[in-house]
Amino acid sequence: MSFKVAVVGATGNVGHEMLDILAERAFPVSEVVALASSRSVGTEVSFGDKKLKVKALDHYDFSDTDIALMSAGGAVSKEWSPRIGAQGCVVIDNSSTWRMHPDVPLVVPEVNAAAAAGFAKMNIIANPNCSTAQLVVALKPLHERFGIKRVIVSTYQSVSGAGKEAMDELFNQTRAVFSAGEVAPKKFPKRISFNVIPHIDVFMEDGYTKEEWKMMAETKKILDPKIKLTATCVRVPVFIGHSEAVNIECEKPVTAEEAREVLRTAPGILVIDKQEPGGYITPHEAAGEDATYISRIREDATVENGLSFWCVSDNLRKGAALNAVQIAEVLVNRKLIQPRRKAA
């Protein structure tokens, strides 16, 4: 049984990753179609050992397509996801547009795969924010065992989360620093080279940024609405890979060793936690990998039943493309969809 899959936004960073991961994981495809805006028509993108010519989203007929992996931005998703879903194709959307919609499941397969069955109301499933995805993978097994009451998380997010222009800006600014050139911010509000920026997305009335709000709201929807969470999201001069310093307060007593054992057996997690120089994972090592890495697990004596740890993952993979493909695998493996054929 094989499925026709369209990748919308195939020329972007996440679109390229989606195509790579579909090939790497041998997703059962009958055909893969690369879609983007009309200005990208004819551009070639790679799918395994094949080259695909990009087609225009505006003129594409989804009536015989089974799954659309959408990574073309919020405005495109707002317009196109319902239209695609109305043609019977299931949209797995990477933007923030549909995440909090009551009729759209927000899914991380290691955490709440069963929620994917709720896609039928709109034929849309939402991918969470990149920083949320790795966080809830780490929190889920600990919550099941110890009952998490409160989370404090500080993120160290790579520039790739802001797209190719942001990656180019870091590269160009870094080069300019060494050549005594002009370091001019364009994509970011301040220079990103050799700096950190405590500001991701727009500011809200309560002083939090929207990125921080996303982590709070999405964690509640995916994992448990009773969990209290506060976040500080920071952009750092790293190309790929988000890191998070996480502090949790649990209902039940927890030791570092107990947490370590729980995390070691949890899906999607690799524990690298040696209490010695280099005995932890950084975003450099996580780039290109599928796992969510956990290091620096230790008890927090300042709060009852407290625990702190370090969490790292490739934001383009688990934070976006990999999670989307895993959702598609849930649909197939649980027989929630069947291959379609174009109407006569």
Contacts in CASP RR format, 6 or more apart in sequence:
PFRMAT RR
TARGET T0000
AUTHOR 0000-0000-0000
METHOD contacts of the structure
MODEL  1
MSFKVAVVGATGNVGHEMLDILAERAFPVSEVVALASSRSVGTEVSFGDK
KLKVKALDHYDFSDTDIALMSAGGAVSKEWSPRIGAQGCVVIDNSSTWRM
HPDVPLVVPEVNAAAAAGFAKMNIIANPNCSTAQLVVALKPLHERFGIKR
VIVSTYQSVSGAGKEAMDELFNQTRAVFSAGEVAPKKFPKRISFNVIPHI
DVFMEDGYTKEEWKMMAETKKILDPKIKLTATCVRVPVFIGHSEAVNIEC
EKPVTAEEAREVLRTAPGILVIDKQEPGGYITPHEAAGEDATYISRIRED
ATVENGLSFWCVSDNLRKGAALNAVQIAEVLVNRKLIQPRRKAA
1 28 0 8 1.000
1 332 0 8 1.000
1 338 0 8 1.000
1 339 0 8 1.000
2 28 0 8 1.000
2 29 0 8 1.000
2 30 0 8 1.000
2 339 0 8 1.000
3 27 0 8 1.000
3 28 0 8 1.000
3 29 0 8 1.000
3 30 0 8 1.000
3 66 0 8 1.000
3 67 0 8 1.000
3 328 0 8 1.000
3 332 0 8 1.000
3 337 0 8 1.000
3 339 0 8 1.000
4 29 0 8 1.000
4 30 0 8 1.000
4 31 0 8 1.000
4 32 0 8 1.000
4 33 0 8 1.000
4 64 0 8 1.000
4 65 0 8 1.000
4 66 0 8 1.000
4 67 0 8 1.000
4 339 0 8 1.000
4 340 0 8 1.000
5 22 0 8 1.000
5 27 0 8 1.000
5 29 0 8 1.000
5 31 0 8 1.000
5 32 0 8 1.000
5 33 0 8 1.000
5 65 0 8 1.000
5 66 0 8 1.000
5 67 0 8 1.000
5 68 0 8 1.000
5 69 0 8 1.000
5 328 0 8 1.000
6 32 0 8 1.000
6 33 0 8 1.000
6 34 0 8 1.000
6 35 0 8 1.000
6 60 0 8 1.000
6 62 0 8 1.000
6 65 0 8 1.000
6 67 0 8 1.000
6 68 0 8 1.000
6 69 0 8 1.000
6 89 0 8 1.000
7 15 0 8 1.000
7 18 0 8 1.000
7 19 0 8 1.000
7 22 0 8 1.000
7 32 0 8 1.000
7 33 0 8 1.000
7 34 0 8 1.000
7 35 0 8 1.000
7 68 0 8 1.000
7 69 0 8 1.000
7 71 0 8 1.000
8 35 0 8 1.000
8 36 0 8 1.000
8 57 0 8 1.000
8 68 0 8 1.000
8 69 0 8 1.000
8 70 0 8 1.000
8 71 0 8 1.000
8 72 0 8 1.000
8 76 0 8 1.000
8 80 0 8 1.000
9 15 0 8 1.000
9 34 0 8 1.000
9 35 0 8 1.000
9 36 0 8 1.000
9 57 0 8 1.000
9 70 0 8 1.000
9 71 0 8 1.000
9 72 0 8 1.000
9 76 0 8 1.000
10 16 0 8 1.000
10 18 0 8 1.000
10 19 0 8 1.000
10 34 0 8 1.000
10 35 0 8 1.000
10 36 0 8 1.000
10 40 0 8 1.000
10 45 0 8 1.000
10 52 0 8 1.000
10 54 0 8 1.000
11 34 0 8 1.000
11 36 0 8 1.000
11 40 0 8 1.000
11 43 0 8 1.000
11 45 0 8 1.000
11 54 0 8 1.000
12 36 0 8 1.000
12 71 0 8 1.000
12 163 0 8 1.000
12 164 0 8 1.000
13 160 0 8 1.000
13 161 0 8 1.000
13 163 0 8 1.000
13 164 0 8 1.000
13 167 0 8 1.000
13 316 0 8 1.000
14 71 0 8 1.000
14 94 0 8 1.000
14 316 0 8 1.000
14 320 0 8 1.000
14 321 0 8 1.000
15 69 0 8 1.000
15 71 0 8 1.000
15 321 0 8 1.000
16 45 0 8 1.000
16 46 0 8 1.000
17 316 0 8 1.000
17 317 0 8 1.000
17 320 0 8 1.000
17 321 0 8 1.000
17 322 0 8 1.000
18 69 0 8 1.000
18 71 0 8 1.000
18 321 0 8 1.000
18 324 0 8 1.000
18 325 0 8 1.000
19 32 0 8 1.000
19 34 0 8 1.000
19 45 0 8 1.000
19 46 0 8 1.000
19 47 0 8 1.000
19 48 0 8 1.000
19 52 0 8 1.000
20 46 0 8 1.000
20 48 0 8 1.000
20 321 0 8 1.000
21 317 0 8 1.000
21 321 0 8 1.000
21 322 0 8 1.000
21 325 0 8 1.000
22 29 0 8 1.000
22 32 0 8 1.000
22 47 0 8 1.000
22 325 0 8 1.000
23 47 0 8 1.000
23 48 0 8 1.000
25 325 0 8 1.000
25 329 0 8 1.000
27 325 0 8 1.000
27 328 0 8 1.000
27 329 0 8 1.000
27 332 0 8 1.000
28 332 0 8 1.000
30 339 0 8 1.000
32 47 0 8 1.000
32 52 0 8 1.000
33 52 0 8 1.000
33 55 0 8 1.000
33 60 0 8 1.000
33 65 0 8 1.000
34 45 0 8 1.000
34 47 0 8 1.000
34 52 0 8 1.000
34 53 0 8 1.000
34 54 0 8 1.000
34 55 0 8 1.000
35 54 0 8 1.000
35 55 0 8 1.000
35 56 0 8 1.000
35 57 0 8 1.000
35 60 0 8 1.000
36 43 0 8 1.000
36 54 0 8 1.000
36 55 0 8 1.000
36 56 0 8 1.000
36 57 0 8 1.000
36 72 0 8 1.000
37 56 0 8 1.000
37 57 0 8 1.000
37 58 0 8 1.000
37 72 0 8 1.000
38 56 0 8 1.000
38 58 0 8 1.000
40 54 0 8 1.000
41 54 0 8 1.000
41 55 0 8 1.000
41 56 0 8 1.000
42 53 0 8 1.000
42 54 0 8 1.000
42 55 0 8 1.000
43 53 0 8 1.000
43 54 0 8 1.000
44 51 0 8 1.000
44 52 0 8 1.000
44 53 0 8 1.000
44 54 0 8 1.000
45 51 0 8 1.000
45 52 0 8 1.000
45 54 0 8 1.000
46 52 0 8 1.000
57 72 0 8 1.000
57 76 0 8 1.000
57 80 0 8 1.000
61 87 0 8 1.000
61 342 0 8 1.000
62 68 0 8 1.000
62 84 0 8 1.000
62 85 0 8 1.000
62 87 0 8 1.000
62 88 0 8 1.000
62 89 0 8 1.000
63 87 0 8 1.000
63 88 0 8 1.000
63 89 0 8 1.000
63 340 0 8 1.000
63 342 0 8 1.000
63 343 0 8 1.000
64 340 0 8 1.000
64 341 0 8 1.000
64 342 0 8 1.000
64 343 0 8 1.000
65 87 0 8 1.000
65 89 0 8 1.000
65 340 0 8 1.000
66 89 0 8 1.000
66 90 0 8 1.000
66 337 0 8 1.000
66 339 0 8 1.000
66 340 0 8 1.000
67 89 0 8 1.000
67 90 0 8 1.000
67 91 0 8 1.000
67 92 0 8 1.000
67 328 0 8 1.000
67 331 0 8 1.000
67 337 0 8 1.000
68 84 0 8 1.000
68 85 0 8 1.000
68 89 0 8 1.000
68 90 0 8 1.000
68 91 0 8 1.000
68 92 0 8 1.000
69 92 0 8 1.000
69 94 0 8 1.000
69 321 0 8 1.000
69 324 0 8 1.000
69 325 0 8 1.000
69 328 0 8 1.000
70 76 0 8 1.000
70 77 0 8 1.000
70 80 0 8 1.000
70 81 0 8 1.000
70 84 0 8 1.000
70 91 0 8 1.000
70 92 0 8 1.000
70 93 0 8 1.000
70 94 0 8 1.000
70 95 0 8 1.000
71 94 0 8 1.000
71 95 0 8 1.000
71 320 0 8 1.000
71 321 0 8 1.000
71 324 0 8 1.000
72 80 0 8 1.000
72 95 0 8 1.000
73 94 0 8 1.000
73 95 0 8 1.000
73 97 0 8 1.000
74 95 0 8 1.000
74 96 0 8 1.000
74 97 0 8 1.000
76 95 0 8 1.000
77 91 0 8 1.000
77 93 0 8 1.000
77 95 0 8 1.000
77 97 0 8 1.000
77 98 0 8 1.000
78 97 0 8 1.000
81 91 0 8 1.000
81 93 0 8 1.000
81 97 0 8 1.000
81 98 0 8 1.000
81 124 0 8 1.000
82 122 0 8 1.000
82 124 0 8 1.000
84 91 0 8 1.000
84 123 0 8 1.000
85 91 0 8 1.000
85 122 0 8 1.000
85 123 0 8 1.000
85 124 0 8 1.000
86 123 0 8 1.000
88 123 0 8 1.000
88 340 0 8 1.000
89 123 0 8 1.000
89 340 0 8 1.000
90 119 0 8 1.000
90 123 0 8 1.000
90 124 0 8 1.000
90 125 0 8 1.000
90 331 0 8 1.000
90 337 0 8 1.000
91 123 0 8 1.000
91 124 0 8 1.000
91 125 0 8 1.000
92 125 0 8 1.000
92 127 0 8 1.000
92 324 0 8 1.000
92 327 0 8 1.000
92 328 0 8 1.000
93 124 0 8 1.000
93 125 0 8 1.000
93 126 0 8 1.000
93 127 0 8 1.000
94 127 0 8 1.000
94 320 0 8 1.000
94 321 0 8 1.000
94 324 0 8 1.000
96 129 0 8 1.000
96 214 0 8 1.000
97 126 0 8 1.000
98 104 0 8 1.000
98 122 0 8 1.000
98 124 0 8 1.000
98 126 0 8 1.000
99 106 0 8 1.000
99 126 0 8 1.000
99 127 0 8 1.000
99 128 0 8 1.000
99 129 0 8 1.000
99 214 0 8 1.000
99 217 0 8 1.000
99 218 0 8 1.000
99 221 0 8 1.000
100 106 0 8 1.000
100 217 0 8 1.000
100 218 0 8 1.000
100 221 0 8 1.000
101 122 0 8 1.000
101 124 0 8 1.000
101 126 0 8 1.000
103 121 0 8 1.000
103 122 0 8 1.000
104 119 0 8 1.000
104 121 0 8 1.000
104 122 0 8 1.000
104 124 0 8 1.000
104 125 0 8 1.000
104 126 0 8 1.000
105 112 0 8 1.000
105 115 0 8 1.000
105 116 0 8 1.000
105 117 0 8 1.000
105 118 0 8 1.000
105 119 0 8 1.000
105 125 0 8 1.000
105 126 0 8 1.000
106 115 0 8 1.000
106 125 0 8 1.000
106 126 0 8 1.000
106 127 0 8 1.000
106 128 0 8 1.000
106 218 0 8 1.000
106 221 0 8 1.000
106 222 0 8 1.000
107 113 0 8 1.000
107 115 0 8 1.000
107 116 0 8 1.000
107 125 0 8 1.000
107 126 0 8 1.000
107 127 0 8 1.000
107 128 0 8 1.000
107 222 0 8 1.000
107 323 0 8 1.000
107 327 0 8 1.000
107 330 0 8 1.000
108 128 0 8 1.000
108 133 0 8 1.000
108 136 0 8 1.000
108 137 0 8 1.000
108 222 0 8 1.000
108 323 0 8 1.000
109 116 0 8 1.000
109 323 0 8 1.000
109 326 0 8 1.000
109 327 0 8 1.000
109 329 0 8 1.000
109 330 0 8 1.000
110 137 0 8 1.000
110 140 0 8 1.000
110 266 0 8 1.000
110 267 0 8 1.000
110 268 0 8 1.000
111 136 0 8 1.000
111 137 0 8 1.000
111 140 0 8 1.000
111 222 0 8 1.000
111 223 0 8 1.000
112 222 0 8 1.000
112 223 0 8 1.000
113 330 0 8 1.000
113 334 0 8 1.000
115 222 0 8 1.000
116 125 0 8 1.000
116 327 0 8 1.000
116 330 0 8 1.000
116 331 0 8 1.000
116 334 0 8 1.000
116 336 0 8 1.000
117 334 0 8 1.000
117 336 0 8 1.000
119 125 0 8 1.000
119 331 0 8 1.000
119 336 0 8 1.000
125 327 0 8 1.000
127 133 0 8 1.000
127 319 0 8 1.000
127 320 0 8 1.000
127 323 0 8 1.000
127 324 0 8 1.000
127 327 0 8 1.000
128 136 0 8 1.000
128 214 0 8 1.000
128 218 0 8 1.000
128 222 0 8 1.000
128 319 0 8 1.000
128 323 0 8 1.000
129 211 0 8 1.000
129 214 0 8 1.000
129 215 0 8 1.000
129 218 0 8 1.000
129 319 0 8 1.000
130 157 0 8 1.000
130 161 0 8 1.000
130 242 0 8 1.000
130 315 0 8 1.000
130 316 0 8 1.000
130 318 0 8 1.000
130 319 0 8 1.000
130 320 0 8 1.000
131 155 0 8 1.000
131 157 0 8 1.000
131 211 0 8 1.000
131 214 0 8 1.000
131 215 0 8 1.000
131 231 0 8 1.000
131 233 0 8 1.000
131 242 0 8 1.000
131 244 0 8 1.000
131 315 0 8 1.000
131 319 0 8 1.000
132 214 0 8 1.000
132 215 0 8 1.000
132 218 0 8 1.000
132 219 0 8 1.000
132 222 0 8 1.000
133 313 0 8 1.000
133 318 0 8 1.000
133 319 0 8 1.000
133 320 0 8 1.000
133 323 0 8 1.000
134 242 0 8 1.000
134 244 0 8 1.000
134 292 0 8 1.000
134 311 0 8 1.000
134 312 0 8 1.000
134 313 0 8 1.000
134 315 0 8 1.000
134 318 0 8 1.000
134 319 0 8 1.000
135 151 0 8 1.000
135 153 0 8 1.000
135 215 0 8 1.000
135 219 0 8 1.000
135 244 0 8 1.000
135 246 0 8 1.000
135 311 0 8 1.000
136 218 0 8 1.000
136 219 0 8 1.000
136 222 0 8 1.000
136 223 0 8 1.000
137 266 0 8 1.000
137 268 0 8 1.000
137 269 0 8 1.000
137 292 0 8 1.000
137 313 0 8 1.000
137 318 0 8 1.000
138 246 0 8 1.000
138 263 0 8 1.000
138 269 0 8 1.000
138 292 0 8 1.000
138 294 0 8 1.000
138 309 0 8 1.000
138 311 0 8 1.000
139 148 0 8 1.000
139 151 0 8 1.000
139 219 0 8 1.000
139 223 0 8 1.000
139 227 0 8 1.000
139 246 0 8 1.000
139 248 0 8 1.000
140 223 0 8 1.000
140 266 0 8 1.000
141 262 0 8 1.000
141 263 0 8 1.000
141 265 0 8 1.000
141 266 0 8 1.000
141 269 0 8 1.000
142 148 0 8 1.000
142 248 0 8 1.000
142 250 0 8 1.000
142 254 0 8 1.000
142 259 0 8 1.000
142 262 0 8 1.000
142 263 0 8 1.000
142 307 0 8 1.000
143 223 0 8 1.000
143 224 0 8 1.000
143 227 0 8 1.000
145 252 0 8 1.000
145 254 0 8 1.000
145 258 0 8 1.000
145 262 0 8 1.000
146 250 0 8 1.000
146 251 0 8 1.000
146 252 0 8 1.000
146 253 0 8 1.000
146 254 0 8 1.000
146 258 0 8 1.000
146 259 0 8 1.000
146 262 0 8 1.000
146 305 0 8 1.000
147 250 0 8 1.000
147 251 0 8 1.000
147 252 0 8 1.000
148 224 0 8 1.000
148 227 0 8 1.000
148 248 0 8 1.000
148 249 0 8 1.000
148 250 0 8 1.000
148 251 0 8 1.000
149 226 0 8 1.000
149 227 0 8 1.000
149 228 0 8 1.000
149 249 0 8 1.000
149 250 0 8 1.000
149 251 0 8 1.000
150 227 0 8 1.000
150 228 0 8 1.000
150 229 0 8 1.000
150 248 0 8 1.000
150 249 0 8 1.000
151 219 0 8 1.000
151 227 0 8 1.000
151 228 0 8 1.000
151 229 0 8 1.000
151 230 0 8 1.000
151 246 0 8 1.000
151 247 0 8 1.000
151 248 0 8 1.000
151 249 0 8 1.000
152 229 0 8 1.000
152 230 0 8 1.000
152 231 0 8 1.000
152 246 0 8 1.000
152 247 0 8 1.000
152 248 0 8 1.000
153 215 0 8 1.000
153 229 0 8 1.000
153 230 0 8 1.000
153 231 0 8 1.000
153 232 0 8 1.000
153 244 0 8 1.000
153 245 0 8 1.000
153 246 0 8 1.000
153 247 0 8 1.000
154 231 0 8 1.000
154 232 0 8 1.000
154 234 0 8 1.000
154 244 0 8 1.000
154 245 0 8 1.000
155 200 0 8 1.000
155 215 0 8 1.000
155 231 0 8 1.000
155 232 0 8 1.000
155 233 0 8 1.000
155 234 0 8 1.000
155 242 0 8 1.000
155 243 0 8 1.000
155 244 0 8 1.000
156 196 0 8 1.000
156 234 0 8 1.000
156 236 0 8 1.000
156 238 0 8 1.000
156 242 0 8 1.000
156 243 0 8 1.000
156 244 0 8 1.000
156 245 0 8 1.000
156 283 0 8 1.000
157 200 0 8 1.000
157 211 0 8 1.000
157 233 0 8 1.000
157 234 0 8 1.000
157 235 0 8 1.000
157 236 0 8 1.000
157 241 0 8 1.000
157 242 0 8 1.000
157 243 0 8 1.000
157 315 0 8 1.000
158 235 0 8 1.000
158 236 0 8 1.000
158 238 0 8 1.000
158 239 0 8 1.000
158 240 0 8 1.000
158 241 0 8 1.000
158 242 0 8 1.000
158 283 0 8 1.000
158 315 0 8 1.000
159 166 0 8 1.000
159 167 0 8 1.000
159 169 0 8 1.000
159 170 0 8 1.000
159 192 0 8 1.000
159 235 0 8 1.000
159 237 0 8 1.000
159 238 0 8 1.000
159 239 0 8 1.000
160 166 0 8 1.000
160 167 0 8 1.000
160 239 0 8 1.000
160 240 0 8 1.000
160 241 0 8 1.000
160 315 0 8 1.000
160 316 0 8 1.000
161 242 0 8 1.000
161 315 0 8 1.000
161 316 0 8 1.000
162 187 0 8 1.000
162 188 0 8 1.000
162 200 0 8 1.000
162 235 0 8 1.000
165 186 0 8 1.000
165 187 0 8 1.000
166 187 0 8 1.000
166 188 0 8 1.000
166 192 0 8 1.000
167 239 0 8 1.000
169 185 0 8 1.000
169 186 0 8 1.000
169 187 0 8 1.000
169 188 0 8 1.000
169 192 0 8 1.000
170 192 0 8 1.000
170 193 0 8 1.000
170 237 0 8 1.000
170 239 0 8 1.000
173 183 0 8 1.000
173 184 0 8 1.000
173 185 0 8 1.000
173 191 0 8 1.000
173 192 0 8 1.000
173 193 0 8 1.000
174 193 0 8 1.000
174 194 0 8 1.000
174 237 0 8 1.000
176 182 0 8 1.000
176 183 0 8 1.000
176 193 0 8 1.000
177 183 0 8 1.000
177 193 0 8 1.000
177 194 0 8 1.000
183 191 0 8 1.000
183 193 0 8 1.000
185 191 0 8 1.000
185 192 0 8 1.000
188 197 0 8 1.000
188 235 0 8 1.000
189 197 0 8 1.000
189 199 0 8 1.000
190 197 0 8 1.000
192 235 0 8 1.000
192 237 0 8 1.000
193 237 0 8 1.000
194 237 0 8 1.000
195 237 0 8 1.000
196 234 0 8 1.000
196 235 0 8 1.000
196 236 0 8 1.000
196 237 0 8 1.000
197 234 0 8 1.000
197 235 0 8 1.000
198 232 0 8 1.000
198 233 0 8 1.000
198 234 0 8 1.000
199 209 0 8 1.000
199 235 0 8 1.000
200 209 0 8 1.000
200 211 0 8 1.000
200 212 0 8 1.000
200 233 0 8 1.000
200 234 0 8 1.000
200 235 0 8 1.000
201 209 0 8 1.000
201 210 0 8 1.000
201 211 0 8 1.000
201 214 0 8 1.000
201 233 0 8 1.000
202 209 0 8 1.000
202 210 0 8 1.000
203 209 0 8 1.000
203 210 0 8 1.000
204 210 0 8 1.000
204 213 0 8 1.000
208 216 0 8 1.000
208 231 0 8 1.000
209 233 0 8 1.000
211 231 0 8 1.000
211 233 0 8 1.000
212 230 0 8 1.000
212 231 0 8 1.000
212 232 0 8 1.000
212 233 0 8 1.000
215 229 0 8 1.000
215 231 0 8 1.000
215 233 0 8 1.000
216 229 0 8 1.000
216 230 0 8 1.000
216 231 0 8 1.000
219 227 0 8 1.000
219 229 0 8 1.000
220 226 0 8 1.000
220 227 0 8 1.000
220 229 0 8 1.000
236 243 0 8 1.000
238 283 0 8 1.000
238 284 0 8 1.000
239 287 0 8 1.000
240 283 0 8 1.000
240 287 0 8 1.000
240 288 0 8 1.000
240 314 0 8 1.000
240 315 0 8 1.000
240 316 0 8 1.000
241 283 0 8 1.000
241 286 0 8 1.000
241 287 0 8 1.000
241 312 0 8 1.000
241 313 0 8 1.000
241 314 0 8 1.000
241 315 0 8 1.000
241 316 0 8 1.000
242 283 0 8 1.000
242 312 0 8 1.000
242 313 0 8 1.000
242 315 0 8 1.000
242 319 0 8 1.000
243 282 0 8 1.000
243 283 0 8 1.000
243 310 0 8 1.000
243 311 0 8 1.000
243 312 0 8 1.000
244 310 0 8 1.000
244 311 0 8 1.000
244 312 0 8 1.000
245 308 0 8 1.000
245 310 0 8 1.000
245 311 0 8 1.000
246 308 0 8 1.000
246 309 0 8 1.000
246 310 0 8 1.000
246 311 0 8 1.000
247 300 0 8 1.000
247 306 0 8 1.000
247 307 0 8 1.000
247 308 0 8 1.000
248 306 0 8 1.000
248 307 0 8 1.000
248 308 0 8 1.000
249 303 0 8 1.000
249 304 0 8 1.000
249 305 0 8 1.000
249 306 0 8 1.000
250 305 0 8 1.000
250 306 0 8 1.000
250 307 0 8 1.000
251 305 0 8 1.000
252 305 0 8 1.000
253 305 0 8 1.000
254 299 0 8 1.000
254 305 0 8 1.000
254 306 0 8 1.000
254 307 0 8 1.000
255 299 0 8 1.000
256 297 0 8 1.000
256 298 0 8 1.000
256 299 0 8 1.000
256 307 0 8 1.000
259 297 0 8 1.000
259 307 0 8 1.000
259 309 0 8 1.000
260 271 0 8 1.000
260 273 0 8 1.000
260 297 0 8 1.000
263 269 0 8 1.000
263 271 0 8 1.000
263 294 0 8 1.000
263 297 0 8 1.000
264 271 0 8 1.000
268 290 0 8 1.000
268 291 0 8 1.000
268 292 0 8 1.000
269 291 0 8 1.000
269 292 0 8 1.000
269 293 0 8 1.000
269 294 0 8 1.000
270 281 0 8 1.000
270 291 0 8 1.000
270 292 0 8 1.000
270 293 0 8 1.000
270 294 0 8 1.000
271 293 0 8 1.000
271 294 0 8 1.000
271 295 0 8 1.000
271 297 0 8 1.000
272 279 0 8 1.000
272 280 0 8 1.000
272 281 0 8 1.000
272 293 0 8 1.000
272 294 0 8 1.000
272 295 0 8 1.000
273 279 0 8 1.000
273 280 0 8 1.000
273 294 0 8 1.000
273 295 0 8 1.000
273 296 0 8 1.000
273 297 0 8 1.000
274 280 0 8 1.000
279 295 0 8 1.000
280 295 0 8 1.000
280 296 0 8 1.000
280 310 0 8 1.000
281 293 0 8 1.000
281 295 0 8 1.000
281 310 0 8 1.000
281 312 0 8 1.000
282 312 0 8 1.000
283 312 0 8 1.000
283 314 0 8 1.000
285 293 0 8 1.000
285 312 0 8 1.000
286 293 0 8 1.000
286 312 0 8 1.000
286 313 0 8 1.000
286 314 0 8 1.000
287 314 0 8 1.000
288 314 0 8 1.000
288 316 0 8 1.000
288 317 0 8 1.000
289 314 0 8 1.000
289 317 0 8 1.000
290 314 0 8 1.000
290 317 0 8 1.000
290 318 0 8 1.000
290 322 0 8 1.000
291 313 0 8 1.000
291 318 0 8 1.000
292 311 0 8 1.000
292 312 0 8 1.000
292 313 0 8 1.000
292 318 0 8 1.000
293 311 0 8 1.000
293 312 0 8 1.000
293 313 0 8 1.000
294 309 0 8 1.000
294 310 0 8 1.000
294 311 0 8 1.000
295 309 0 8 1.000
295 310 0 8 1.000
295 312 0 8 1.000
296 308 0 8 1.000
296 309 0 8 1.000
296 310 0 8 1.000
297 307 0 8 1.000
297 308 0 8 1.000
297 309 0 8 1.000
298 307 0 8 1.000
298 308 0 8 1.000
298 309 0 8 1.000
299 306 0 8 1.000
299 307 0 8 1.000
299 308 0 8 1.000
300 306 0 8 1.000
300 307 0 8 1.000
300 308 0 8 1.000
313 319 0 8 1.000
314 322 0 8 1.000
330 336 0 8 1.000
331 337 0 8 1.000
END
